[in-house]
Amino acid sequence: MSNTIFWAILLTCLLAMGAAIYYASKKRKFDERQEMIRLRSYKYGFSTMAILAVIILFLSEFIKIPIALAIIIPLVASLWVMCIYDILHSAYFGFNEKNTKVTNWLTIVWGLWIILDPITEGQAILSWEGIATLVVGLFLISISILSLYQLHREHKEDAAK
């Protein structure tokens, strides 16, 4: 798959996911505590993105970094920080939503497919494109595993009551 097609597909998927999340978030209901935690996670996520963008800008003087990678790394890292903070503080899902095991396991499989697909096609994982797909795949896998852990922790707390 050529680079242009890959990045076009990735950008289209990210935009579609962003639109879906935006419209789905209109239906989500959070209590005041969750709203405050989510606002704090936005602050941490934006700070992460700004710091990484400055670091990448500085490194680009010494290392030739593709523009797509320079954009994707700070964005994915900021989403990572926001999601991890929200999940660990039980503010990722609204009180009218369910955290399901099936969705998390499917996302883990999807993340593994994203990571393993370039390898099976004979592409180098240590190329810039390989690093970008590795980061996106690890993002999906880690968020799903953390969400499964949070689900397990909540069931354990409910059983103790």
SEGU-615055 format. One record per residue: residue number from 1; residue in three letters; x, y, z of N, C-alpha, C, O in turn. Coordinates in Angstrom, 1 decimal. Layout:
REM SEGU-615055
[r NUM ALA [X Y Z] [X Y Z] [X Y Z] [X Y Z]] ...
END
This chain:
REM SEGU-615055
[r 1 MET [0.9 -1.2 0.0] [0.0 0.0 0.0] [0.9 1.2 0.0] [1.8 1.3 0.8]] [r 2 SER [0.6 2.2 -0.9] [1.5 3.4 -0.9] [1.2 4.3 0.2] [0.2 4.2 0.9]] [r 3 ASN [2.2 5.1 0.5] [2.1 6.0 1.7] [0.9 7.0 1.6] [0.2 7.2 2.6]] [r 4 THR [0.6 7.5 0.4] [-0.5 8.4 0.2] [-1.8 7.8 0.5] [-2.6 8.4 1.2]] [r 5 ILE [-2.0 6.6 0.0] [-3.3 5.8 0.3] [-3.4 5.5 1.8] [-4.5 5.7 2.3]] [r 6 PHE [-2.3 5.1 2.4] [-2.3 4.7 3.8] [-2.7 6.0 4.6] [-3.6 5.9 5.5]] [r 7 TRP [-2.1 7.1 4.4] [-2.3 8.3 5.2] [-3.7 8.8 4.9] [-4.4 9.4 5.8]] [r 8 ALA [-4.2 8.7 3.7] [-5.6 9.1 3.3] [-6.6 8.3 4.1] [-7.6 8.8 4.6]] [r 9 ILE [-6.3 7.0 4.1] [-7.3 6.1 4.8] [-7.2 6.4 6.3] [-8.2 6.4 7.0]] [r 10 LEU [-6.0 6.5 6.9] [-5.8 6.8 8.3] [-6.5 8.1 8.7] [-7.2 8.2 9.7]] [r 11 LEU [-6.3 9.2 7.9] [-6.9 10.5 8.2] [-8.4 10.4 8.1] [-9.1 10.9 8.9]] [r 12 THR [-8.9 9.7 7.1] [-10.4 9.5 6.9] [-11.0 8.7 8.1] [-12.0 9.1 8.6]] [r 13 CYS [-10.3 7.7 8.6] [-10.8 6.9 9.8] [-10.7 7.8 11.0] [-11.7 7.8 11.8]] [r 14 LEU [-9.7 8.6 11.2] [-9.6 9.5 12.4] [-10.7 10.5 12.3] [-11.3 10.8 13.4]] [r 15 LEU [-11.0 11.1 11.2] [-12.0 12.1 11.1] [-13.4 11.5 11.3] [-14.2 12.1 12.0]] [r 16 ALA [-13.6 10.3 10.8] [-14.9 9.6 11.0] [-15.1 9.3 12.5] [-16.1 9.4 13.0]] [r 17 MET [-14.0 8.8 13.1] [-14.1 8.5 14.5] [-14.3 9.7 15.3] [-15.1 9.7 16.3]] [r 18 GLY [-13.7 10.8 15.0] [-13.9 12.1 15.7] [-15.3 12.6 15.5] [-15.9 13.0 16.5]] [r 19 ALA [-15.9 12.5 14.3] [-17.3 12.9 14.1] [-18.2 12.0 14.9] [-19.2 12.5 15.5]] [r 20 ALA [-17.9 10.7 14.9] [-18.8 9.7 15.6] [-18.7 10.0 17.1] [-19.7 9.9 17.8]] [r 21 ILE [-17.5 10.3 17.6] [-17.4 10.5 19.1] [-18.1 11.8 19.4] [-18.7 11.9 20.5]] [r 22 TYR [-18.0 12.8 18.5] [-18.6 14.1 18.8] [-20.1 14.0 18.9] [-20.7 14.5 19.9]] [r 23 TYR [-20.7 13.3 17.9] [-22.2 13.1 18.0] [-22.6 12.2 19.0] [-23.7 12.4 19.6]] [r 24 ALA [-21.8 11.2 19.3] [-22.2 10.3 20.4] [-22.1 10.9 21.8] [-22.8 10.6 22.7]] [r 25 SER [-21.1 11.9 21.9] [-20.9 12.6 23.2] [-22.1 13.5 23.5] [-22.3 13.8 24.7]] [r 26 LYS [-22.9 13.8 22.6] [-24.1 14.6 22.8] [-25.1 13.8 23.6] [-25.9 14.4 24.4]] [r 27 LYS [-25.1 12.5 23.5] [-26.0 11.6 24.2] [-25.5 11.2 25.5] [-26.2 10.7 26.4]] [r 28 ARG [-24.2 11.3 25.7] [-23.6 10.8 27.0] [-23.9 11.8 28.1] [-24.0 13.0 27.9]] [r 29 LYS [-24.1 11.2 29.3] [-24.5 12.0 30.4] [-23.4 11.7 31.5] [-23.1 10.6 31.9]] [r 30 PHE [-22.8 12.8 32.0] [-21.8 12.7 33.1] [-22.3 13.5 34.3] [-23.0 14.5 34.1]] [r 31 ASP [-21.9 13.1 35.5] [-22.2 13.8 36.6] [-21.2 14.9 36.8] [-20.2 15.0 36.0]] [r 32 GLU [-21.3 15.8 37.8] [-20.4 16.9 38.0] [-19.0 16.5 38.2] [-18.0 17.1 37.7]] [r 33 ARG [-18.8 15.4 39.0] [-17.4 14.9 39.3] [-16.8 14.5 38.0] [-15.6 14.8 37.7]] [r 34 GLN [-17.5 13.7 37.2] [-16.9 13.3 35.9] [-16.6 14.5 35.0] [-15.6 14.4 34.3]] [r 35 GLU [-17.5 15.5 35.0] [-17.2 16.6 34.1] [-15.9 17.3 34.5] [-15.1 17.7 33.7]] [r 36 MET [-15.7 17.5 35.8] [-14.5 18.1 36.3] [-13.2 17.3 36.0] [-12.2 17.8 35.6]] [r 37 ILE [-13.3 16.0 36.1] [-12.2 15.1 35.8] [-11.9 15.2 34.3] [-10.8 15.2 33.9]] [r 38 ARG [-13.0 15.2 33.5] [-12.8 15.3 32.0] [-12.1 16.6 31.6] [-11.3 16.6 30.7]] [r 39 LEU [-12.6 17.7 32.3] [-11.9 19.0 32.0] [-10.4 19.0 32.3] [-9.6 19.5 31.6]] [r 40 ARG [-10.1 18.4 33.4] [-8.7 18.2 33.8] [-7.9 17.4 32.8] [-6.8 17.7 32.5]] [r 41 SER [-8.5 16.3 32.3] [-7.9 15.5 31.4] [-7.6 16.2 30.1] [-6.6 16.0 29.4]] [r 42 TYR [-8.6 17.1 29.7] [-8.4 17.9 28.5] [-7.2 18.8 28.7] [-6.4 19.0 27.7]] [r 43 LYS [-7.0 19.4 29.9] [-5.9 20.3 30.1] [-4.6 19.5 30.0] [-3.6 20.0 29.4]] [r 44 TYR [-4.5 18.3 30.6] [-3.3 17.5 30.6] [-3.0 17.0 29.2] [-1.9 17.0 28.7]] [r 45 GLY [-4.1 16.7 28.4] [-3.9 16.2 27.0] [-3.4 17.3 26.2] [-2.5 17.1 25.3]] [r 46 PHE [-3.9 18.5 26.3] [-3.4 19.7 25.5] [-2.0 20.0 25.9] [-1.2 20.3 25.0]] [r 47 SER [-1.7 20.0 27.2] [-0.3 20.2 27.6] [0.7 19.2 27.0] [1.8 19.6 26.5]] [r 48 THR [0.3 18.0 27.0] [1.1 16.9 26.4] [1.3 17.2 24.9] [2.4 17.1 24.4]] [r 49 MET [0.2 17.5 24.2] [0.4 17.8 22.8] [1.3 19.0 22.5] [2.1 18.9 21.6]] [r 50 ALA [1.1 20.1 23.3] [2.0 21.2 23.1] [3.4 20.9 23.4] [4.3 21.4 22.6]] [r 51 ILE [3.7 20.2 24.5] [5.1 19.9 24.8] [5.7 19.0 23.7] [6.9 19.3 23.3]] [r 52 LEU [5.0 18.0 23.3] [5.5 17.1 22.3] [5.7 17.8 20.9] [6.7 17.5 20.2]] [r 53 ALA [4.8 18.7 20.6] [5.0 19.5 19.4] [6.3 20.3 19.4] [7.0 20.4 18.4]] [r 54 VAL [6.5 20.9 20.5] [7.8 21.7 20.7] [9.0 20.8 20.6] [10.0 21.2 20.0]] [r 55 ILE [8.9 19.7 21.3] [10.1 18.7 21.2] [10.3 18.3 19.8] [11.5 18.2 19.3]] [r 56 ILE [9.3 17.9 19.1] [9.4 17.4 17.7] [9.9 18.6 16.8] [10.7 18.3 15.9]] [r 57 LEU [9.4 19.8 17.1] [9.9 20.9 16.3] [11.4 21.1 16.5] [12.2 21.4 15.6]] [r 58 PHE [11.9 21.0 17.8] [13.3 21.1 18.1] [14.1 20.0 17.4] [15.1 20.2 16.9]] [r 59 LEU [13.6 18.7 17.5] [14.3 17.6 17.0] [14.3 17.6 15.4] [15.2 17.1 14.8]] [r 60 SER [13.3 18.2 14.8] [13.3 18.3 13.4] [14.5 19.1 12.8] [14.8 19.0 11.6]] [r 61 GLU [15.1 19.9 13.6] [16.3 20.6 13.2] [17.5 19.7 13.0] [18.4 19.9 12.2]] [r 62 PHE [17.5 18.5 13.8] [18.6 17.6 13.7] [18.3 16.3 13.0] [19.1 15.7 12.4]] [r 63 ILE [17.0 15.9 13.0] [16.6 14.6 12.4] [15.5 15.0 11.4] [14.6 15.8 11.7]] [r 64 LYS [15.5 14.3 10.3] [14.4 14.5 9.3] [13.2 13.7 9.7] [13.2 12.4 9.6]] [r 65 ILE [12.2 14.3 10.2] [11.0 13.7 10.7] [9.9 14.0 9.7] [9.6 15.2 9.4]] [r 66 PRO [9.2 13.0 9.1] [8.1 13.2 8.2] [7.0 14.0 8.9] [6.7 13.9 10.1]] [r 67 ILE [6.3 14.9 8.1] [5.3 15.8 8.7] [4.1 15.0 9.2] [3.6 15.4 10.3]] [r 68 ALA [3.8 13.9 8.6] [2.7 13.1 9.1] [3.0 12.5 10.5] [2.1 12.5 11.4]] [r 69 LEU [4.2 12.1 10.7] [4.6 11.6 12.0] [4.7 12.7 13.0] [4.3 12.5 14.2]] [r 70 ALA [5.1 13.9 12.6] [5.2 15.0 13.5] [3.8 15.5 14.0] [3.7 16.1 15.0]] [r 71 ILE [2.8 15.2 13.2] [1.4 15.5 13.5] [0.8 14.4 14.4] [0.1 14.7 15.4]] [r 72 ILE [1.0 13.2 13.9] [0.3 12.0 14.6] [0.8 11.8 16.0] [0.0 11.5 16.9]] [r 73 ILE [2.1 11.9 16.2] [2.6 11.5 17.6] [2.1 12.4 18.6] [1.6 11.9 19.6]] [r 74 PRO [2.1 13.8 18.5] [1.5 14.6 19.6] [0.0 14.4 19.7] [-0.5 14.4 20.9]] [r 75 LEU [-0.7 14.2 18.6] [-2.2 14.0 18.7] [-2.5 12.7 19.5] [-3.3 12.6 20.4]] [r 76 VAL [-1.8 11.6 19.1] [-2.1 10.3 19.7] [-1.7 10.3 21.2] [-2.4 9.8 22.0]] [r 77 ALA [-0.5 11.0 21.5] [-0.1 11.1 22.8] [-1.1 11.9 23.7] [-1.3 11.5 24.9]] [r 78 SER [-1.6 12.9 23.2] [-2.6 13.7 24.0] [-3.9 12.9 24.2] [-4.4 13.0 25.3]] [r 79 LEU [-4.3 12.2 23.2] [-5.5 11.3 23.4] [-5.2 10.2 24.4] [-6.1 9.9 25.2]] [r 80 TRP [-4.0 9.7 24.3] [-3.6 8.7 25.3] [-3.7 9.2 26.7] [-4.3 8.6 27.6]] [r 81 VAL [-3.1 10.4 26.9] [-3.1 11.0 28.3] [-4.6 11.2 28.7] [-4.9 10.9 29.9]] [r 82 MET [-5.4 11.8 27.8] [-6.8 12.1 28.2] [-7.5 10.8 28.5] [-8.2 10.7 29.5]] [r 83 CYS [-7.4 9.8 27.7] [-8.1 8.5 27.9] [-7.7 7.8 29.2] [-8.5 7.3 30.0]] [r 84 ILE [-6.4 7.7 29.4] [-5.9 7.1 30.6] [-6.3 7.8 31.8] [-6.8 7.1 32.8]] [r 85 TYR [-6.3 9.1 31.9] [-6.7 9.9 33.0] [-8.2 9.6 33.3] [-8.6 9.4 34.4]] [r 86 ASP [-9.0 9.7 32.2] [-10.4 9.5 32.4] [-10.8 8.1 32.9] [-11.6 7.9 33.7]] [r 87 ILE [-10.1 7.1 32.3] [-10.4 5.7 32.7] [-10.0 5.5 34.1] [-10.8 4.9 34.9]] [r 88 LEU [-8.8 5.9 34.5] [-8.4 5.7 35.9] [-9.2 6.4 36.9] [-9.2 6.0 38.1]] [r 89 HIS [-9.9 7.5 36.5] [-10.7 8.2 37.5] [-12.2 8.0 37.2] [-13.0 8.8 37.7]] [r 90 SER [-12.5 6.9 36.5] [-13.9 6.5 36.3] [-14.8 7.6 35.6] [-15.9 7.8 36.0]] [r 91 ALA [-14.2 8.4 34.7] [-14.9 9.4 34.0] [-14.9 9.2 32.5] [-15.3 10.1 31.7]] [r 92 TYR [-14.5 8.0 32.0] [-14.4 7.7 30.6] [-15.8 7.4 30.1] [-16.2 7.9 29.0]] [r 93 PHE [-16.6 6.7 30.8] [-17.9 6.3 30.4] [-18.9 7.1 31.2] [-18.8 7.3 32.4]] [r 94 GLY [-20.0 7.6 30.5] [-21.1 8.3 31.2] [-21.9 7.3 32.0] [-21.8 6.1 31.9]] [r 95 PHE [-22.7 7.9 32.9] [-23.5 7.0 33.7] [-24.6 6.3 33.0] [-25.3 5.4 33.5]] [r 96 ASN [-24.9 6.7 31.7] [-25.9 6.1 30.9] [-25.2 5.2 29.9] [-25.9 4.8 28.9]] [r 97 GLU [-23.9 4.8 30.0] [-23.2 4.0 29.1] [-22.7 2.7 29.8] [-22.6 2.7 31.0]] [r 98 LYS [-22.5 1.7 29.0] [-21.9 0.5 29.5] [-20.5 0.3 28.9] [-20.3 0.5 27.7]] [r 99 ASN [-19.6 -0.1 29.8] [-18.3 -0.5 29.4] [-18.4 -2.0 29.1] [-18.5 -2.8 30.1]] [r 100 THR [-18.3 -2.5 27.9] [-18.5 -3.9 27.6] [-17.2 -4.6 27.3] [-16.3 -4.0 26.7]] [r 101 LYS [-17.1 -5.8 27.7] [-15.9 -6.6 27.4] [-15.7 -6.9 25.9] [-14.6 -6.9 25.4]] [r 102 VAL [-16.8 -7.1 25.2] [-16.8 -7.5 23.8] [-16.1 -6.3 23.0] [-15.3 -6.6 22.2]] [r 103 THR [-16.6 -5.1 23.3] [-16.0 -3.9 22.6] [-14.5 -3.8 22.9] [-13.7 -3.5 21.9]] [r 104 ASN [-14.1 -4.0 24.1] [-12.7 -3.9 24.4] [-11.9 -5.0 23.8] [-10.8 -4.7 23.3]] [r 105 TRP [-12.4 -6.2 23.8] [-11.6 -7.3 23.1] [-11.5 -7.1 21.6] [-10.5 -7.4 21.0]] [r 106 LEU [-12.6 -6.6 21.0] [-12.6 -6.3 19.6] [-11.6 -5.2 19.2] [-10.9 -5.3 18.2]] [r 107 THR [-11.5 -4.2 20.1] [-10.5 -3.1 19.9] [-9.1 -3.6 20.1] [-8.2 -3.2 19.4]] [r 108 ILE [-8.9 -4.6 21.0] [-7.5 -5.2 21.2] [-7.2 -5.9 19.9] [-6.0 -5.8 19.4]] [r 109 VAL [-8.1 -6.7 19.3] [-7.8 -7.4 18.1] [-7.5 -6.5 17.0] [-6.6 -6.7 16.2]] [r 110 TRP [-8.3 -5.4 16.9] [-8.1 -4.4 15.9] [-6.7 -3.7 16.0] [-6.0 -3.5 15.0]] [r 111 GLY [-6.3 -3.4 17.2] [-5.0 -2.9 17.5] [-3.9 -3.8 17.1] [-2.9 -3.4 16.5]] [r 112 LEU [-4.0 -5.1 17.4] [-3.0 -6.1 17.0] [-3.0 -6.2 15.5] [-1.9 -6.4 14.9]] [r 113 TRP [-4.1 -6.1 14.8] [-4.1 -6.2 13.4] [-3.4 -5.0 12.8] [-2.6 -5.1 11.8]] [r 114 ILE [-3.6 -3.8 13.3] [-2.9 -2.6 12.9] [-1.4 -2.8 13.0] [-0.6 -2.3 12.1]] [r 115 ILE [-0.9 -3.4 14.1] [0.5 -3.5 14.3] [1.1 -4.6 13.4] [2.1 -4.5 12.9]] [r 116 LEU [0.3 -5.7 13.3] [0.9 -6.9 12.6] [0.7 -6.8 11.1] [1.4 -7.5 10.4]] [r 117 ASP [-0.2 -6.0 10.6] [-0.4 -6.0 9.1] [0.8 -5.5 8.4] [1.1 -6.2 7.4]] [r 118 PRO [1.5 -4.5 8.7] [2.7 -4.1 8.0] [3.8 -5.2 8.0] [4.5 -5.3 7.1]] [r 119 ILE [3.9 -5.9 9.2] [4.9 -6.9 9.3] [4.6 -8.1 8.3] [5.5 -8.6 7.7]] [r 120 THR [3.3 -8.5 8.2] [3.0 -9.6 7.4] [3.1 -9.2 5.9] [3.3 -10.1 5.0]] [r 121 GLU [3.0 -7.9 5.6] [3.2 -7.5 4.2] [4.7 -7.2 3.9] [5.0 -6.9 2.8]] [r 122 GLY [5.6 -7.5 4.8] [7.0 -7.4 4.6] [7.5 -5.9 4.7] [8.7 -5.7 4.3]] [r 123 GLN [6.8 -5.0 5.3] [7.2 -3.7 5.5] [8.1 -3.6 6.8] [7.8 -4.3 7.7]] [r 124 ALA [9.0 -2.7 6.8] [9.9 -2.5 8.0] [9.1 -1.8 9.1] [8.5 -0.8 8.9]] [r 125 ILE [9.1 -2.4 10.3] [8.4 -1.8 11.4] [9.2 -0.6 12.0] [8.6 0.3 12.6]] [r 126 LEU [10.5 -0.5 11.6] [11.3 0.6 12.1] [11.4 1.8 11.2] [12.1 2.7 11.4]] [r 127 SER [10.5 1.7 10.1] [10.4 2.9 9.3] [9.5 3.9 10.0] [8.9 3.6 11.0]] [r 128 TRP [9.4 5.1 9.5] [8.6 6.1 10.1] [7.1 5.7 10.0] [6.3 5.9 10.9]] [r 129 GLU [6.7 5.1 8.9] [5.3 4.6 8.7] [5.1 3.5 9.7] [4.0 3.4 10.3]] [r 130 GLY [6.0 2.6 9.9] [5.9 1.6 10.9] [5.8 2.0 12.3] [5.0 1.5 13.1]] [r 131 ILE [6.5 3.1 12.6] [6.4 3.7 14.0] [5.0 4.3 14.2] [4.5 4.1 15.2]] [r 132 ALA [4.5 5.0 13.2] [3.2 5.6 13.3] [2.1 4.5 13.5] [1.2 4.7 14.4]] [r 133 THR [2.1 3.4 12.7] [1.2 2.4 12.9] [1.3 1.7 14.2] [0.4 1.2 14.9]] [r 134 LEU [2.6 1.5 14.7] [2.8 0.9 16.0] [2.2 1.8 17.1] [1.6 1.2 18.0]] [r 135 VAL [2.4 3.1 17.0] [1.9 4.0 18.0] [0.3 3.9 18.1] [-0.3 3.8 19.2]] [r 136 VAL [-0.3 3.9 16.9] [-1.8 3.8 16.9] [-2.3 2.5 17.4] [-3.2 2.4 18.2]] [r 137 GLY [-1.6 1.4 17.0] [-2.0 0.1 17.5] [-1.8 0.0 19.0] [-2.7 -0.6 19.7]] [r 138 LEU [-0.7 0.4 19.5] [-0.5 0.4 21.0] [-1.5 1.2 21.7] [-1.9 0.9 22.8]] [r 139 PHE [-1.9 2.4 21.1] [-2.9 3.2 21.7] [-4.2 2.4 21.9] [-4.7 2.4 23.0]] [r 140 LEU [-4.6 1.8 20.9] [-5.9 1.0 20.9] [-5.8 -0.1 21.9] [-6.7 -0.3 22.7]] [r 141 ILE [-4.7 -0.8 21.9] [-4.5 -2.0 22.8] [-4.5 -1.5 24.3] [-5.1 -2.1 25.1]] [r 142 SER [-3.7 -0.5 24.5] [-3.5 -0.1 25.9] [-4.8 0.5 26.5] [-5.1 0.3 27.7]] [r 143 ILE [-5.5 1.3 25.7] [-6.7 1.9 26.3] [-7.8 0.8 26.5] [-8.5 0.8 27.5]] [r 144 SER [-7.8 -0.2 25.6] [-8.8 -1.3 25.8] [-8.4 -2.2 27.0] [-9.3 -2.6 27.8]] [r 145 ILE [-7.1 -2.5 27.2] [-6.7 -3.2 28.4] [-6.9 -2.5 29.7] [-7.4 -3.1 30.6]] [r 146 LEU [-6.7 -1.2 29.7] [-7.0 -0.4 30.9] [-8.5 -0.3 31.1] [-8.9 -0.3 32.3]] [r 147 SER [-9.3 -0.3 30.1] [-10.7 -0.2 30.3] [-11.2 -1.6 30.8] [-12.1 -1.6 31.7]] [r 148 LEU [-10.6 -2.7 30.3] [-11.0 -4.0 30.9] [-10.6 -4.1 32.4] [-11.3 -4.7 33.2]] [r 149 TYR [-9.4 -3.6 32.7] [-9.0 -3.6 34.1] [-9.9 -2.8 35.0] [-10.3 -3.2 36.0]] [r 150 GLN [-10.3 -1.6 34.5] [-11.3 -0.8 35.2] [-12.6 -1.5 35.4] [-13.2 -1.4 36.5]] [r 151 LEU [-13.1 -2.2 34.4] [-14.3 -2.9 34.4] [-14.2 -4.0 35.5] [-15.1 -4.3 36.3]] [r 152 HIS [-13.0 -4.7 35.5] [-12.8 -5.8 36.5] [-12.7 -5.2 37.9] [-13.3 -5.7 38.8]] [r 153 ARG [-12.1 -4.0 38.0] [-12.0 -3.4 39.4] [-13.4 -3.0 39.9] [-13.7 -3.1 41.1]] [r 154 GLU [-14.2 -2.4 39.0] [-15.6 -2.0 39.4] [-16.4 -3.2 39.8] [-17.2 -3.2 40.7]] [r 155 HIS [-16.3 -4.4 39.0] [-17.1 -5.6 39.4] [-16.6 -6.1 40.8] [-17.4 -6.6 41.5]] [r 156 LYS [-15.3 -6.0 41.0] [-14.7 -6.5 42.3] [-15.3 -5.6 43.4] [-15.6 -6.1 44.5]] [r 157 GLU [-15.3 -4.3 43.2] [-15.8 -3.4 44.2] [-17.3 -3.6 44.5] [-17.8 -3.6 45.6]] [r 158 ASP [-18.1 -3.9 43.4] [-19.5 -4.2 43.5] [-19.8 -5.5 44.3] [-20.7 -5.6 45.1]] [r 159 ALA [-18.9 -6.5 44.1] [-19.1 -7.7 44.7] [-18.7 -7.6 46.2] [-19.3 -8.4 47.0]] [r 160 ALA [-17.8 -6.7 46.6] [-17.4 -6.5 48.0] [-18.5 -5.8 48.8] [-18.5 -5.9 50.0]] [r 161 LYS [-19.4 -5.1 48.1] [-20.5 -4.4 48.8] [-21.6 -5.3 49.2] [-22.5 -4.8 49.9]] 
END
